[in-house]
Structures are given as structure tokens and as C-alpha cells.
Amino acid sequence: MKAVEMKSSQRMLLALVVIWTLGLLISGRAPFDRSTWLMEVMPCLILMPVLWWSRKQFVFTPVVYALLIAHGLILMVGGAYTYARVPLGFWMQDWFGWTRNNYDKIGHFAQGFVPAFVVRELLVRVYRISVRHLLAILTVCTCMAISALYELVEWASALMLGSGATDFLGTQGDVWDTQSDMFMALLGSLCAVLLARWHDQSMRNVGNSAHI
């Protein structure tokens, strides 16, 4: 990785740690429901130390860290209010005449869009996969697997917690919520694939190399 880009990536990783830490502290200060907040922000709690501890072996491009920062904040806002109560969702409900708070759809779109960049970068820089169509297929399929796993986690929480998992599920009475969540993740991953050339350019700037 070029020295200048390495420093840029390291700065973005540091920014991620600082912003996520502040976001966790603020969102966790007085969430609507503590257990729901914990379940929603768990990906950040797991990923942040992993990214930091592995920084000497592998750092992502700055664009990936920027997307991860945004995705983490989406999760933290949803955890603080619960997805069905986020004010932005109510504003969108008024603007577009929707019958429910659709903030969770933003989260599920990001669930496909952001991991797609992470997956593509690992496939290119670590596993040296350069065939464009194969990259697209593997990226989308991996994101859909992540989405499906998340829905299984929601199902498991519903079985274990019963009505206590209502805020975490955020279905708001929609019987097709699971399917629409996965569709939004699919849409997000497809949008990311359409930006492949831009992502490839960012990877060329750092060099397709990884010390793993």
C-alpha cells in the first residue's frame, strides 16, 4: 500500500473508532430499551476491536471506513430509539404518505450496500479475484447470506424473548417485513456493484496488496 494512502486509511480507521465510541456512548446513555439497543449495536461492538487489532495486517481503503462509519451510526440511531420510533422515519412517513415508519429499510439497504464494498475489497485484495462477473456474483450472494443470517437472528430472538423482541424485530405488523428487509439488502448490494469501477479506482490508489 502506498505510504500516503496508508496514512489516509489509518486516519479513517482512527476516525471510525472515535466516532463509533462517541456514538455508542451517546446512543447508549438513555436508549428507549437497553436490551434492544445492545442487540442493534452489537455489530459495531464486535467489528470495532477486530478492525483495530488487525490494522497491522490489513487496512481497508478510506471509502470503506467512511461507509462503515455511516452504517454504524445508522445502527446506533436505530438502537437508541428502536427502528419503529426513529424521528427521521416519521418525517419520511409524512413526506411520502407511508403507513409505517420505514427507517429500518434504510438500515437494511445499508446492510447490503456497505458489506458489499467490504466483501469486494477482501475478494480483490486478499483472494486476488479479478473476474468482474464472478466478483459481482460473490459479492451479492455474500451480502444476501448476511441478510438471511440477520433475519435468522431476529427469528431466534423472537423465539427466546417472545414479546420482548418486538422492538428489535421492528415489523410494525407487516407480515412481509422479512421479505422486504432482504429485498432492500439485495437492492443495496446491487447498487454497490454498480459502483464497482469507482471502488476499483480507490483500490488502485492503495495497491491491491494485503499482508495476511
Backbone as CSV, one residue per row, in Angstrom:
resi,resn,N_x,N_y,N_z,CA_x,CA_y,CA_z,C_x,C_y,C_z
1,MET,0.845,-1.188,0.000,0.000,0.000,0.000,0.880,1.238,0.000
2,LYS,0.541,2.231,-0.803,1.304,3.459,-0.868,1.263,4.169,0.480
3,ALA,2.404,4.831,0.811,2.534,5.442,2.134,1.453,6.481,2.401
4,VAL,1.158,7.319,1.397,0.162,8.368,1.579,-1.207,7.770,1.831
5,GLU,-1.572,6.772,1.030,-2.876,6.137,1.186,-2.956,5.334,2.483
6,MET,-1.822,4.756,2.885,-1.798,4.028,4.150,-2.132,4.966,5.306
7,LYS,-1.527,6.154,5.286,-1.798,7.127,6.336,-3.261,7.574,6.298
8,SER,-3.802,7.748,5.087,-5.202,8.143,4.953,-6.121,7.068,5.516
9,SER,-5.823,5.809,5.215,-6.630,4.704,5.733,-6.528,4.613,7.254
10,GLN,-5.327,4.822,7.773,-5.144,4.762,9.218,-5.898,5.886,9.918
11,ARG,-5.896,7.071,9.289,-6.658,8.190,9.864,-8.148,7.891,9.861
12,MET,-8.630,7.276,8.780,-10.051,6.943,8.700,-10.418,5.863,9.711
13,LEU,-9.510,4.918,9.938,-9.769,3.896,10.957,-9.837,4.535,12.338
14,LEU,-8.923,5.462,12.609,-8.952,6.162,13.887,-10.244,6.967,14.025
15,ALA,-10.654,7.614,12.920,-11.916,8.370,12.941,-13.086,7.446,13.240
16,LEU,-13.060,6.253,12.650,-14.128,5.278,12.903,-14.199,4.925,14.382
17,VAL,-13.053,4.640,14.981,-13.024,4.260,16.400,-13.555,5.396,17.265
18,VAL,-13.122,6.636,16.974,-13.551,7.784,17.768,-15.046,8.043,17.594
19,ILE,-15.508,8.076,16.332,-16.919,8.384,16.058,-17.831,7.286,16.592
20,TRP,-17.456,6.026,16.370,-18.279,4.929,16.878,-18.316,4.936,18.410
21,THR,-17.181,5.212,19.043,-17.151,5.233,20.507,-18.074,6.325,21.044
22,LEU,-17.977,7.522,20.452,-18.862,8.610,20.858,-20.321,8.262,20.577
23,GLY,-20.571,7.660,19.402,-21.933,7.278,19.047,-22.509,6.250,19.999
24,LEU,-21.679,5.299,20.409,-22.132,4.277,21.358,-22.436,4.900,22.718
25,LEU,-21.586,5.817,23.144,-21.808,6.463,24.436,-23.082,7.309,24.434
26,ILE,-23.273,8.065,23.334,-24.449,8.932,23.257,-25.730,8.117,23.100
27,SER,-25.707,7.154,22.171,-26.920,6.361,21.924,-27.245,5.447,23.102
28,GLY,-26.212,5.043,23.839,-26.429,4.126,24.956,-26.682,4.808,26.279
29,ARG,-26.674,6.139,26.269,-26.866,6.879,27.526,-28.266,6.671,28.086
30,ALA,-29.268,6.795,27.255,-30.646,6.595,27.715,-31.495,6.065,26.569
31,PRO,-31.207,4.857,26.072,-31.976,4.307,24.948,-33.405,3.980,25.373
32,PHE,-34.276,3.857,24.397,-35.668,3.523,24.678,-35.758,2.181,25.399
33,ASP,-34.942,1.227,24.948,-34.913,-0.091,25.579,-33.474,-0.593,25.552
34,ARG,-32.894,-0.843,26.702,-31.484,-1.189,26.795,-31.132,-2.474,26.044
35,SER,-31.938,-3.508,26.170,-31.628,-4.775,25.503,-31.726,-4.639,23.993
36,THR,-32.705,-3.874,23.518,-32.835,-3.643,22.080,-31.620,-2.874,21.561
37,TRP,-31.201,-1.857,22.299,-30.018,-1.086,21.915,-28.803,-1.994,21.797
38,LEU,-28.630,-2.880,22.765,-27.464,-3.763,22.763,-27.476,-4.679,21.549
39,MET,-28.644,-5.234,21.225,-28.724,-6.126,20.071,-28.483,-5.381,18.765
40,GLU,-28.960,-4.145,18.692,-28.813,-3.378,17.448,-27.372,-2.940,17.210
41,VAL,-26.666,-2.580,18.268,-25.298,-2.072,18.093,-24.246,-3.167,18.218
42,MET,-24.658,-4.399,18.443,-23.712,-5.491,18.611,-22.721,-5.611,17.448
43,PRO,-23.157,-5.425,16.179,-22.170,-5.497,15.085,-21.025,-4.507,15.267
44,CYS,-21.311,-3.313,15.765,-20.266,-2.305,15.993,-19.351,-2.734,17.135
45,LEU,-19.941,-3.270,18.194,-19.158,-3.704,19.342,-18.206,-4.837,18.978
46,ILE,-18.608,-5.670,18.023,-17.767,-6.786,17.577,-16.737,-6.311,16.560
47,LEU,-17.186,-5.517,15.586,-16.325,-5.149,14.466,-15.237,-4.144,14.833
48,MET,-15.540,-3.206,15.718,-14.561,-2.155,16.031,-13.247,-2.720,16.574
49,PRO,-13.267,-3.577,17.587,-11.986,-4.126,18.061,-11.295,-5.002,17.027
50,VAL,-12.079,-5.708,16.198,-11.484,-6.550,15.155,-10.725,-5.686,14.147
51,LEU,-11.345,-4.591,13.705,-10.695,-3.687,12.755,-9.430,-3.076,13.355
52,TRP,-9.494,-2.719,14.627,-8.343,-2.080,15.270,-7.206,-3.069,15.493
53,TRP,-7.516,-4.245,15.996,-6.471,-5.222,16.291,-5.812,-5.774,15.028
54,SER,-6.544,-5.787,13.914,-5.989,-6.338,12.670,-5.370,-5.276,11.768
55,ARG,-5.246,-4.043,12.257,-4.810,-2.936,11.401,-3.382,-3.100,10.875
56,LYS,-2.535,-3.836,11.594,-1.158,-4.024,11.133,-1.066,-5.076,10.041
57,GLN,-2.081,-5.917,9.943,-2.109,-6.935,8.894,-2.892,-6.486,7.661
58,PHE,-3.944,-5.685,7.893,-4.778,-5.284,6.756,-5.560,-4.033,7.115
59,VAL,-5.533,-3.053,6.230,-6.383,-1.878,6.369,-7.176,-1.704,5.084
60,PHE,-8.422,-1.307,5.220,-9.280,-1.084,4.065,-8.989,0.279,3.449
61,THR,-9.558,0.517,2.294,-9.455,1.828,1.667,-10.267,2.830,2.485
62,PRO,-9.927,4.116,2.391,-10.668,5.128,3.153,-12.165,5.108,2.883
63,VAL,-12.574,4.808,1.641,-14.000,4.820,1.310,-14.754,3.759,2.100
64,VAL,-14.135,2.612,2.335,-14.795,1.558,3.109,-14.978,1.996,4.560
65,TYR,-13.951,2.607,5.129,-14.089,3.085,6.508,-15.169,4.162,6.615
66,ALA,-15.251,5.038,5.609,-16.287,6.081,5.626,-17.676,5.458,5.594
67,LEU,-17.861,4.440,4.762,-19.149,3.753,4.676,-19.462,3.017,5.976
68,LEU,-18.461,2.405,6.572,-18.667,1.712,7.845,-19.063,2.682,8.947
69,ILE,-18.446,3.862,8.955,-18.820,4.880,9.944,-20.305,5.210,9.813
70,ALA,-20.742,5.473,8.563,-22.143,5.821,8.321,-23.078,4.686,8.729
71,HIS,-22.715,3.464,8.367,-23.561,2.311,8.697,-23.671,2.142,10.211
72,GLY,-22.546,2.297,10.908,-22.578,2.171,12.359,-23.494,3.195,13.002
73,LEU,-23.475,4.419,12.492,-24.339,5.465,13.049,-25.811,5.160,12.789
74,ILE,-26.101,4.570,11.634,-27.478,4.150,11.341,-27.949,3.131,12.386
75,LEU,-27.076,2.185,12.707,-27.422,1.170,13.707,-27.609,1.793,15.088
76,MET,-26.752,2.734,15.427,-26.822,3.343,16.756,-28.078,4.183,16.933
77,VAL,-28.464,4.915,15.895,-29.706,5.691,15.960,-30.895,4.746,16.116
78,GLY,-30.896,3.669,15.320,-31.970,2.687,15.427,-32.005,2.032,16.793
79,GLY,-30.832,1.800,17.381,-30.779,1.199,18.706,-31.261,2.139,19.791
80,ALA,-30.946,3.428,19.650,-31.329,4.401,20.667,-32.838,4.597,20.725
81,TYR,-33.471,4.719,19.549,-34.910,4.992,19.501,-35.754,3.726,19.358
82,THR,-35.163,2.643,18.870,-35.770,1.471,18.237,-36.206,1.910,16.844
83,TYR,-36.103,1.017,15.884,-36.303,1.379,14.482,-37.702,1.923,14.201
84,ALA,-38.676,1.456,14.926,-40.047,1.899,14.673,-40.337,3.289,15.240
85,ARG,-39.362,3.876,15.974,-39.608,5.162,16.621,-38.611,6.248,16.221
86,VAL,-37.743,5.975,15.255,-36.754,6.978,14.840,-37.469,8.164,14.192
87,PRO,-37.205,9.391,14.650,-37.897,10.569,14.098,-37.788,10.702,12.585
88,LEU,-36.615,10.402,12.011,-36.465,10.501,10.555,-37.490,9.631,9.845
89,GLY,-37.770,8.456,10.405,-38.764,7.567,9.803,-40.151,8.170,9.809
90,PHE,-40.496,8.877,10.889,-41.803,9.535,10.959,-41.873,10.697,9.969
91,TRP,-40.745,11.427,9.814,-40.722,12.514,8.833,-40.937,11.968,7.430
92,MET,-40.255,10.864,7.115,-40.427,10.256,5.793,-41.859,9.750,5.617
93,GLN,-42.437,9.250,6.696,-43.818,8.775,6.653,-44.765,9.906,6.264
94,ASP,-44.516,11.101,6.801,-45.334,12.266,6.455,-45.052,12.739,5.031
95,TRP,-43.786,12.773,4.655,-43.404,13.270,3.331,-43.995,12.415,2.213
96,PHE,-43.913,11.090,2.363,-44.283,10.178,1.288,-45.639,9.508,1.479
97,GLY,-46.315,9.807,2.587,-47.624,9.228,2.820,-47.593,7.744,3.140
98,TRP,-46.483,7.275,3.717,-46.375,5.865,4.068,-47.246,5.560,5.286
99,THR,-47.542,4.282,5.478,-48.403,3.870,6.584,-47.600,3.394,7.800
100,ARG,-46.276,3.413,7.702,-45.430,2.954,8.801,-44.100,3.700,8.767
101,ASN,-43.351,3.572,9.868,-42.015,4.144,9.975,-41.038,3.224,9.237
102,ASN,-40.465,3.718,8.157,-39.603,2.879,7.317,-38.117,3.135,7.532
103,TYR,-37.738,3.652,8.696,-36.316,3.867,8.944,-35.536,2.561,8.848
104,ASP,-36.171,1.460,9.253,-35.463,0.182,9.211,-35.079,-0.216,7.792
105,LYS,-35.804,0.299,6.788,-35.455,-0.025,5.403,-34.139,0.638,5.013
106,ILE,-33.864,1.820,5.590,-32.566,2.456,5.379,-31.469,1.550,5.936
107,GLY,-31.736,1.008,7.122,-30.766,0.115,7.739,-30.515,-1.130,6.924
108,HIS,-31.567,-1.701,6.352,-31.394,-2.927,5.576,-30.782,-2.648,4.204
109,PHE,-31.037,-1.480,3.639,-30.349,-1.091,2.404,-28.849,-0.984,2.688
110,ALA,-28.503,-0.328,3.792,-27.095,-0.213,4.183,-26.497,-1.580,4.479
111,GLN,-27.326,-2.498,4.980,-26.862,-3.849,5.291,-26.403,-4.586,4.030
112,GLY,-26.921,-4.181,2.883,-26.455,-4.751,1.628,-25.374,-3.905,0.984
113,PHE,-25.530,-2.575,1.055,-24.640,-1.654,0.357,-23.236,-1.634,0.960
114,VAL,-23.132,-1.456,2.264,-21.825,-1.315,2.904,-21.039,-2.629,2.925
115,PRO,-21.622,-3.749,3.361,-20.870,-5.001,3.314,-20.407,-5.374,1.906
116,ALA,-21.129,-4.918,0.881,-20.723,-5.230,-0.489,-19.333,-4.663,-0.777
117,PHE,-19.057,-3.458,-0.314,-17.736,-2.869,-0.512,-16.678,-3.622,0.292
118,VAL,-17.035,-4.008,1.510,-16.104,-4.766,2.344,-15.774,-6.100,1.678
119,VAL,-16.800,-6.798,1.227,-16.619,-8.107,0.602,-15.802,-7.989,-0.686
120,ARG,-16.147,-7.009,-1.547,-15.404,-6.825,-2.802,-13.926,-6.578,-2.528
121,GLU,-13.657,-5.746,-1.538,-12.264,-5.412,-1.248,-11.485,-6.621,-0.761
122,LEU,-12.104,-7.428,0.074,-11.437,-8.646,0.534,-11.221,-9.621,-0.614
123,LEU,-12.210,-9.754,-1.474,-12.084,-10.680,-2.602,-10.975,-10.253,-3.559
124,VAL,-10.853,-8.950,-3.778,-9.849,-8.447,-4.723,-8.461,-8.418,-4.106
125,ARG,-8.339,-7.851,-2.927,-7.018,-7.588,-2.361,-6.436,-8.777,-1.605
126,VAL,-7.297,-9.619,-1.067,-6.812,-10.770,-0.305,-6.843,-12.039,-1.148
127,TYR,-7.981,-12.278,-1.798,-8.136,-13.530,-2.541,-7.821,-13.399,-4.025
128,ARG,-7.458,-12.181,-4.456,-6.974,-11.935,-5.811,-7.968,-12.325,-6.896
129,ILE,-9.240,-12.185,-6.613,-10.263,-12.470,-7.619,-10.465,-11.209,-8.460
130,SER,-10.253,-11.326,-9.749,-10.315,-10.154,-10.625,-11.368,-10.255,-11.716
131,VAL,-12.007,-11.412,-11.845,-13.039,-11.580,-12.872,-14.281,-10.799,-12.446
132,ARG,-14.637,-9.783,-13.212,-15.674,-8.830,-12.798,-17.012,-9.505,-12.502
133,HIS,-17.464,-10.395,-13.393,-18.769,-11.024,-13.185,-18.759,-11.932,-11.950
134,LEU,-17.651,-12.649,-11.753,-17.550,-13.510,-10.573,-17.542,-12.670,-9.300
135,LEU,-16.846,-11.536,-9.328,-16.829,-10.633,-8.189,-18.238,-10.162,-7.832
136,ALA,-18.988,-9.793,-8.864,-20.347,-9.301,-8.638,-21.222,-10.375,-8.013
137,ILE,-21.141,-11.581,-8.540,-21.970,-12.684,-8.044,-21.611,-13.017,-6.595
138,LEU,-20.318,-13.152,-6.318,-19.887,-13.499,-4.959,-20.242,-12.400,-3.964
139,THR,-20.127,-11.149,-4.404,-20.444,-10.028,-3.523,-21.922,-10.020,-3.156
140,VAL,-22.779,-10.114,-4.152,-24.222,-10.076,-3.909,-24.660,-11.287,-3.083
141,CYS,-24.139,-12.466,-3.425,-24.525,-13.679,-2.693,-24.079,-13.611,-1.231
142,THR,-22.890,-13.074,-0.987,-22.413,-12.955,0.390,-23.279,-11.984,1.186
143,CYS,-23.637,-10.865,0.555,-24.496,-9.885,1.239,-25.870,-10.471,1.541
144,MET,-26.398,-11.263,0.626,-27.694,-11.895,0.868,-27.591,-12.942,1.978
145,ALA,-26.440,-13.611,2.062,-26.234,-14.569,3.151,-26.198,-13.837,4.494
146,ILE,-25.542,-12.668,4.520,-25.507,-11.861,5.745,-26.915,-11.423,6.135
147,SER,-27.689,-10.984,5.136,-29.061,-10.559,5.386,-29.904,-11.713,5.923
148,ALA,-29.764,-12.879,5.307,-30.519,-14.050,5.759,-30.127,-14.435,7.183
149,LEU,-28.823,-14.369,7.489,-28.362,-14.687,8.843,-28.962,-13.722,9.855
150,TYR,-29.027,-12.444,9.486,-29.598,-11.448,10.390,-31.074,-11.739,10.655
151,GLU,-31.795,-12.136,9.610,-33.207,-12.468,9.794,-33.368,-13.699,10.677
152,LEU,-32.439,-14.647,10.584,-32.479,-15.819,11.456,-32.219,-15.421,12.908
153,VAL,-31.320,-14.453,13.101,-31.060,-13.949,14.452,-32.324,-13.304,15.020
154,GLU,-33.024,-12.534,14.181,-34.277,-11.922,14.619,-35.297,-12.993,14.984
155,TRP,-35.382,-14.035,14.184,-36.316,-15.138,14.440,-35.966,-15.817,15.773
156,ALA,-34.668,-16.060,15.996,-34.232,-16.703,17.238,-34.565,-15.827,18.441
157,SER,-34.366,-14.510,18.287,-34.676,-13.603,19.397,-36.168,-13.606,19.697
158,ALA,-36.985,-13.726,18.645,-38.432,-13.775,18.846,-38.833,-15.038,19.604
159,LEU,-38.170,-16.158,19.286,-38.480,-17.415,19.966,-38.051,-17.371,21.428
160,MET,-36.908,-16.753,21.693,-36.378,-16.737,23.057,-37.017,-15.662,23.931
161,LEU,-37.293,-14.485,23.341,-37.766,-13.358,24.133,-39.260,-13.101,24.022
162,GLY,-39.901,-13.734,23.037,-41.331,-13.525,22.859,-41.646,-12.074,22.555
163,SER,-42.581,-11.491,23.283,-42.985,-10.107,23.044,-41.855,-9.132,23.360
164,GLY,-40.854,-9.586,24.127,-39.727,-8.730,24.454,-38.864,-8.392,23.256
165,ALA,-39.028,-9.136,22.172,-38.224,-8.904,20.966,-38.940,-8.003,19.971
166,THR,-40.105,-7.485,20.323,-40.908,-6.694,19.385,-40.141,-5.491,18.845
167,ASP,-39.465,-4.751,19.739,-38.731,-3.563,19.305,-37.549,-3.926,18.432
168,PHE,-36.889,-5.060,18.725,-35.754,-5.493,17.923,-36.212,-5.917,16.533
169,LEU,-37.345,-6.603,16.457,-37.861,-7.060,15.166,-38.341,-5.889,14.312
170,GLY,-39.043,-4.964,14.910,-39.494,-3.767,14.202,-40.414,-4.041,13.033
171,THR,-41.204,-5.106,13.090,-42.063,-5.456,11.956,-43.250,-4.516,11.803
172,GLN,-43.679,-3.912,12.898,-44.807,-2.967,12.898,-46.057,-3.576,12.248
173,GLY,-46.251,-4.880,12.478,-47.433,-5.550,11.972,-47.373,-5.948,10.512
174,ASP,-46.242,-5.742,9.852,-46.096,-6.072,8.430,-45.708,-7.540,8.297
175,VAL,-46.595,-8.355,7.730,-46.320,-9.792,7.602,-45.222,-10.062,6.581
176,TRP,-44.944,-9.097,5.707,-43.910,-9.264,4.684,-42.626,-8.518,5.051
177,ASP,-42.465,-8.184,6.311,-41.313,-7.388,6.731,-39.991,-8.090,6.439
178,THR,-39.906,-9.379,6.715,-38.666,-10.124,6.477,-38.286,-10.090,5.004
179,GLN,-39.281,-10.333,4.145,-39.007,-10.347,2.710,-38.588,-8.962,2.199
180,SER,-39.263,-7.922,2.669,-38.916,-6.575,2.219,-37.556,-6.143,2.762
181,ASP,-37.205,-6.606,3.971,-35.876,-6.316,4.522,-34.793,-6.921,3.631
182,MET,-34.984,-8.168,3.232,-33.996,-8.835,2.397,-33.953,-8.219,0.995
183,PHE,-35.095,-7.760,0.505,-35.109,-7.094,-0.797,-34.299,-5.801,-0.740
184,MET,-34.413,-5.050,0.362,-33.648,-3.809,0.497,-32.152,-4.109,0.563
185,ALA,-31.784,-5.188,1.241,-30.371,-5.578,1.285,-29.884,-5.968,-0.109
186,LEU,-30.731,-6.671,-0.860,-30.383,-7.037,-2.240,-30.195,-5.784,-3.083
187,LEU,-31.116,-4.855,-2.944,-31.030,-3.605,-3.698,-29.744,-2.849,-3.343
188,GLY,-29.415,-2.820,-2.058,-28.193,-2.149,-1.631,-26.949,-2.782,-2.214
189,SER,-26.886,-4.110,-2.209,-25.709,-4.795,-2.752,-25.592,-4.591,-4.260
190,LEU,-26.718,-4.568,-4.963,-26.700,-4.334,-6.411,-26.231,-2.914,-6.728
191,CYS,-26.664,-1.952,-5.926,-26.219,-0.563,-6.122,-24.710,-0.461,-5.909
192,ALA,-24.204,-1.178,-4.926,-22.761,-1.166,-4.664,-21.997,-1.764,-5.841
193,VAL,-22.521,-2.843,-6.407,-21.878,-3.476,-7.555,-21.834,-2.514,-8.749
194,LEU,-22.868,-1.701,-8.893,-22.891,-0.725,-9.983,-21.801,0.338,-9.814
195,LEU,-21.305,0.496,-8.601,-20.230,1.451,-8.330,-18.867,0.768,-8.311
196,ALA,-18.781,-0.401,-8.934,-17.560,-1.203,-8.893,-16.356,-0.459,-9.467
197,ARG,-16.538,0.266,-10.554,-15.403,0.963,-11.180,-14.832,2.026,-10.237
198,TRP,-15.717,2.733,-9.548,-15.269,3.726,-8.578,-14.507,3.052,-7.442
199,HIS,-15.032,1.926,-6.967,-14.357,1.187,-5.908,-13.015,0.658,-6.390
200,ASP,-12.968,0.164,-7.624,-11.713,-0.342,-8.180,-10.651,0.756,-8.221
201,GLN,-11.076,1.966,-8.566,-10.130,3.081,-8.606,-9.562,3.367,-7.227
202,SER,-10.407,3.313,-6.201,-9.921,3.560,-4.840,-8.943,2.473,-4.416
203,MET,-9.174,1.238,-4.873,-8.249,0.157,-4.540,-6.946,0.293,-5.313
204,ARG,-6.997,0.795,-6.550,-5.765,1.011,-7.313,-4.896,2.068,-6.635
205,ASN,-5.538,3.018,-5.982,-4.790,4.072,-5.301,-3.978,3.539,-4.125
206,VAL,-4.452,2.463,-3.519,-3.718,1.892,-2.384,-2.887,0.690,-2.796
207,GLY,-3.183,0.164,-3.980,-2.474,-1.025,-4.417,-3.186,-2.273,-3.945
208,ASN,-3.340,-3.256,-4.815,-4.054,-4.474,-4.470,-3.140,-5.436,-3.723
209,SER,-2.821,-5.072,-2.524,-1.928,-5.916,-1.735,-2.443,-5.992,-0.313
210,ALA,-2.173,-7.105,0.312,-2.573,-7.300,1.710,-1.546,-8.199,2.379
211,HIS,-1.223,-7.897,3.607,-0.248,-8.687,4.357,-0.986,-9.557,5.362
212,ILE,-1.584,-10.606,4.836,-2.340,-11.524,5.703,-1.768,-12.935,5.556
